[in-house]
């Protein structure tokens, strides 16, 4: 049996929100589309798999992202002691 010499496919998608990561885990969304495009590209470069199970090759796909920081919520006090309710 020959060793698999295929290098992994590394996708750097930049900053991703929690929602995008959750959608990827569910198999939908923008990031899932990016992964599907990469897999289709690798499949096209490897060619047809008509040779059966012995000639199939596994290529790992690694997704690199940075978590977006959550927006901090500020109290709108209007300069009067930082009250959450400006009418008090």
Secondary structure, 3 states (H helix, E strand, C coil): CCCCCCCCEEEEEEEECHHHHHHHHHCCCHHHHHHHHHHHHHHHHHCCCCCCHHHCCCCCEEEEEEECCCCCCCCCCCCCCCCCCCCC
